[in-house]
Amino acid sequence: MIYKFFALSLICFCLVGCEKSSQNEGLKPITVILSPDNPPYEFKDTDQGNGQVLGFDVDIIKELGKRLGRPIEIIEADFGAIIPSLQSGRADIAISELNPTEERKKSVDFSNPYYVDKSSFLVLESSTLTSEKDLAGQKLGVQLGTTNEASAKEWAKNIPNLTIVTLGKLGELVQELKNGRIQAILNAEKGCQNIAHATSGLKVVSTDIKGRELSVAFPKGSPLVGPVNDALKQMTDVIQTFENKWIKS
């Protein structure tokens, strides 16, 4: 009788365990789209040669996945394709140093801000540029679809003969700068510092551009907005740890 009871208990335990395992395995991943060419926010791990996407935003989205109890599946795209990808349903979430501008809010929903950054110029070491006022008659590179592109276009209305060169990838802009086809790049300050540190002959020039809030983006009406906001409220200390790891390192 004892043996029968033990055997029945073991079967029940296995069934419960299998049910929990099945539930965990069956959780639908949250598909996250980003543009992995913007260190230290999101970039490919070229040192290890495995192509893994790393960075400040990546750590944040992985932490959000843990707190939401969902696996994360990362897909890559040029920055300019991120908002359209959310609109088409290709992705559930986007995180890629996204600023929740009023124009973008017409197309997608945003979480509460999780960080504030600022922009700077990346220039050749020989450059005498000190501010946007020195860009008259120059070519300024920006990444397609960014708030930096919007800022540059506003400057072009008042700065004589300022030409805006827009490309999809930050690495392409760096090559244009090194080859002398543009005179400066407008990008996130920490990103500029990372590139200048890794690339000889370049330097960073700070600007007075107001700091920009960064948020997670979603398709309109996404049920994930509320849970992500709730999770972000509890992540202040964790985000500070990620900032110390990636931004202030």
NUZA-117537 format. One record per atom (N, C-alpha, C): x, y, z. Coordinates in steps of 0.02 Angstrom, whole numbers, plus 50000, padded with zeros to 5 digits. Example, Ala and Ser with C-alpha at 12.3 -4.5 7.8 and 13.67 -1.06 7.14 Angstrom:
<atoms>
506604971650390
506154977550390
506604983550390
506424988850354
506844994750357
506455000250394
</atoms>
This chain:
<atoms>
500414994050000
500005000050000
500435006350000
500955006150042
501415011850047
501755013049980
501945007449947
502285008049883
501825011149831
501165009049834
500675011849786
500595019349797
500565021349862
500485028549878
501085032549854
501675029649865
502295033049843
502305033849768
502115028449734
502115028649660
501615033649634
501025033949665
500515038749644
500745045849656
501065047049714
501335053649730
501855055849680
502295051049661
502825052549614
502535054449546
502005050749525
501685052249461
501385059249462
501035060849518
500735067549524
501265073049522
501825071849558
502365076849559
502645077849489
502735072349452
502995072849384
502525076549339
501865075149347
501375078549305
501375086049318
501405088049382
501425095149399
502055098349372
502625094849381
503255097549356
503255098349282
502975093249247
502945093549174
502495099149151
501935100149189
501475105549170
501815112349176
502185113449232
502535119849241
503065120749187
503435115349171
503955115849120
503645117449053
503065114149039
502735115348976
502495122548971
502235125249028
501995132149028
502565136949014
503145135749046
503715140249037
503965139848965
503995133748938
504245132948870
503765136048819
503125136348838
502625138848791
502525146348793
502875149948837
502805157248840
503045160348774
502625164548746
502805167848683
503335173148696
503885173048658
504405178148668
504155185148651
504425190048685
504315197048666
504835198748613
504595200548554
505045202248498
505265209448504
505905210448511
506185217148522
506605219148461
506465224748431
506845227148374
507305232848395
507915232748369
508405237948384
508905238548327
509295243848329
509805245048279
510495244548313
510845238848306
511435237548345
512085240648318
512065247148306
512665250548281
512785256948320
512595256948384
512615263148422
512885261848492
513535260248498
513825259248565
513815265748605
513705265448671
513645259448713
512915257148723
512445259848683
511745258148694
511565251348666
511765250048603
511655243448573
512175242548517
512545236948520
513075235748471
513265228448470
513595226348416
513815219448408
514475218248446
514525212448477
515135210548513
515635207848462
516035212248434
516525210148384
517145207148416
517275208748480
517865206048514
517835198448520
517245195948537
517165188748545
517015185248478
516835189248428
516705186448363
516065182448357
515615183048406
515005179148404
514395183148382
514485189648370
513945193748345
513405195148395
513515193648459
513015194948510
512895202448517
512265204348527
512095211348536
512135213148611
512525218348626
512645220448694
512465227748703
512475230148766
512405237248778
511905239048832
511875245448847
511445248248899
510705246448886
510465247948826
509765246448810
509625238948811
510115235048790
510025227748788
509945224948858
510355227348905
510295225148975
509605227149003
509375233048985
508725235349010
508165230848983
508185229248919
507635225248890
507655218148917
508245215448930
508295208748959
508025208649030
508165213949067
507895214449135
507135215049134
506885218849086
506155219449079
505845212649064
506175208749021
505925202149004
505875197749066
506385197949109
506385194049171
505795196049215
505695202649221
505165205049266
504465203749238
504415203349173
503765201749141
503655194249135
504185190349150
504125183149145
504085180549074
504395184049028
504365182248957
505075181948928
505225177148885
505865177148850
505895182948800
506505185148784
506615190648738
506925188048674
506645190148618
506925188448552
507115194948517
507765195948505
508005202148475
508055201348399
507775206248364
507875206648291
508195213348275
508565213548220
508955219448203
508675223048142
508785229548140
508565233548083
508945240148082
508955243448024
509215250248022
508755254548065
509025259948093
508635264048139
507995266648106
508045268548044
507465271348009
506895266547999
507035260048007
506525254947997
506175252948062
506395255648119
506135253348183
505395255148193
505215261448184
504515263448193
504055259948143
504235259748078
503805255948031
503725248648050
504245245648079
504205238648098
503705237648155
503665242348200
503155242048253
502465242748223
502395247448178
501745248648147
501495242648107
501955238948076
501765233148035
501665226848076
501835227048141
501765221148183
502355216448181
502905218648152
503495214448149
503805213448218
503715218248262
504015217948329
503505220248382
503605217848443
503165219748499
503415225948535
504075226948534
504395232348571
505005234748531
505165241048540
505795243748512
506175247248567
506815246148570
507255249948615
507905251248578
508045257648565
508635259248525
508795266648533
508875268748596
509005275848611
508455280148579
507825278248590
507255281548560
506995287248603
506945293148572
506655298948605
505915299548587
505465299948636
504755300248621
504525307048597
504675308748535
504475315148508
503725315148493
503445321148487
502735321748472
502575318648404
503025319348357
502905316448291
502885308848295
503345305848332
503355298548339
502745296048376
502495299948424
501915297848463
501285297148420
501295300248362
500725299348316
500705292348287
501295288948286
501345282448254
501395276548302
501695277748360
501795272348409
501685274948480
501615270348527
501575272148598
502255271548630
502345275148686
502985275048722
502885273548796
503395270648826
503405269748898
503605276348931
503575276448997
503875282049033
504625281949020
504955287749021
505685288049008
506075283949058
506615280849035
507055277049079
507745280149084
507895285149041
508565288249043
508545294849004
509035299149018
509105305448981
509825305948956
509895307248890
510575308048862
510615314748826
511185316248796
511275322348757
511685320748695
511705325548648
512065324448585
512695328648582
513165326448541
513785330048529
513995328948456
514525332548437
514805331648370
515405326948373
515455322848322
516055318848310
516405321848250
517035323848257
517395327348204
518115324748199
518455326748146
519175325148141
519555329048193
520115326348215
520525329748266
520755336648242
520815337548177
521055343948150
520495349148145
519865347148159
519295351648152
519325357448202
519095363248180
519055369148224
518335370448245
517875365948230
517175366748247
517085367048323
516685371848346
516545372448418
515795372148433
515375373648383
514645373248393
514315372748324
513655372048325
513295371648261
513365377948219
513535383548250
513615389748213
514215389448165
514665384848177
515255384148134
515115379648074
514505377348066
514335372648013
514145376047947
514165382647944
513995386047881
514445383647825
514135381547769
514515379047712
514795372147721
514595368647774
514865362047790
514345356547777
514575350247780
514135344547775
514115340947842
513505340147868
513395337047933
513045330347924
513345325047952
513055318347946
512605316648005
512035313547990
511565311248042
511285304548021
511055300748071
510755294248056
510015295048041
509785291547990
509105291947967
508605290348022
508105294748028
507555293648075
507675295648146
508265298448161
508425300348230
508205307548245
508175309148310
508025316048330
508605320548311
509205317748304
509765321748280
509655324148209
509335319948168
509165321948100
508685327848102
508185327448147
507705332848153
508035339348176
508505338848224
508865344748248
509275347848192
509615343648153
510035346048099
509625349648046
509035347148031
508605350347981
508355357148006
508245357648071
508055364148098
508625369148092
509235366848106
509815371248099
509895373548027
509765369047980
509865370647909
509415376347886
508885377747923
508445383347904
508775390047918
509255390147963
509565396547984
510315396847972
510635391247961
511365391247950
511495391047875
511835396047849
511935396547776
512305390547747
512025387847693
512365382547654
512555376347695
512175374947747
512275368747785
511935363047748
512325357847731
512055352047696
511995346247745
511405343147746
511295337447790
511385330947750
511825326647773
511935320047742
511635314747788
511135311347764
510775306347804
510915299347779
511155294947824
511295287947807
510965283347858
510875277047839
510525272347882
510935269747940
511595269347932
512025266347983
512555271348007
512665271248072
513165275748101
513855274348075
514015267948064
514675266148038
514805269147970
514285269747929
514355272847863
514525280247869
514225283447918
514365290547929
515095291547952
515335287047994
516025287548018
516505287047959
516365282547912
516795281847854
516775288247811
516185291247804
516125297447767
516535303047801
516535303147867
516915308147904
517665307047895
517895300847902
518605299347895
518855300847824
518415299947775
518615301147705
518525308447684
518295312647730
518245319747716
517625321747675
517145317147668
516545318847629
516015322447671
516075322047737
515685326247782
516155329147834
515955334547866
516395337847914
516245336347987
515655333648000
515465332048069
514885327148069
514805323548126
514235319148138
513895321448202
513245321948201
512865323548261
512575317048288
512755315248350
512565308748378
512555309248454
512305304048488
512315303848561
513025304748586
513105308748638
513775310548662
514185304448681
513895299848719
514275293948741
514455289648681
514015289348631
514165285648570
514755288748534
514765295348530
515335298948499
515985297448536
515945297448602
516545296148642
516805289148631
516355284348626
516565277448613
516905276748545
516615279948495
516905279648428
517585283048426
517635288948456
518265292648457
518815288848494
518615285248547
519095281348585
519365275548544
518925272648502
519115266748463
519405268448394
519345274748373
519545276748305
520045282448307
520635281348284
521145286648285
520955292248239
521145298348257
521035304148215
520375307648224
519975305448274
519325308448286
519285311348356
518845316148366
518735319048432
518005321048440
517815322748502
517115324448518
517075331848536
516565335148510
516425342148527
515735342348558
515685344448621
515045344648656
514605350248629
513945349448638
513465354448615
513035356748673
512625361748661
512155364148711
511455361348700
511405356048658
510755353048645
510475350148709
509845351648723
509525349248783
509515341648785
509605338848846
509595331648853
508935328748830
508955322848801
508365319548773
508165313548815
507525312948829
507275307148865
507255301048818
507425295348845
507405289048808
506845284648835
506465281548790
505905277348810
505875271048767
505495266148791
505345260148753
504735261748709
504735259248647
504185260548601
503785254248587
503135255048571
502675249448560
502215251148502
501915246048471
501375247448425
500795250948462
500415254848427
499845258348457
499375253348492
499185255048554
498715250948591
499005244548621
499665243948623
499975237848649
499805236648722
499625230448740
499495228948811
500125228548853
500705229148822
501335228848859
501535235548891
501215240948871
501415247548896
501355247848972
500785245948998
500685246249071
501165241849109
501235235349092
501715231149128
502435233549124
502625236349066
503315238949059
503405245049104
502915249549106
502965255349150
503005253249223
502605248249242
502625245849311
503315242949327
503605239249280
504265236349291
504805241749295
504765246749251
505265252149252
505265255949318
504675256549350
504645259949414
505065256449467
505105249849460
505475245749508
506215244849490
506425247749434
507095246349407
507595252049416
507425257049457
507865262849464
508575260949482
508645256849533
509315254749555
509675250549502
509285246149470
509585241849418
509825245949359
509415250849338
509605255249282
510235259249300
510295261249363
510895264749385
511505260249378
511425253849394
511965248949387
512165248249313
511665247949269
511805247449198
512145253849172
511935259549198
512255265849178
512995265949198
513135263749259
513825263449282
514245258549240
513925253249217
514265248149177
514415250649107
513935253949074
513995255549003
514115262948989
513775267449024
513795274549008
514375278049043
514485276549106
514985280149144
515645276349148
515695270649116
516305266649120
516875269949081
</atoms>
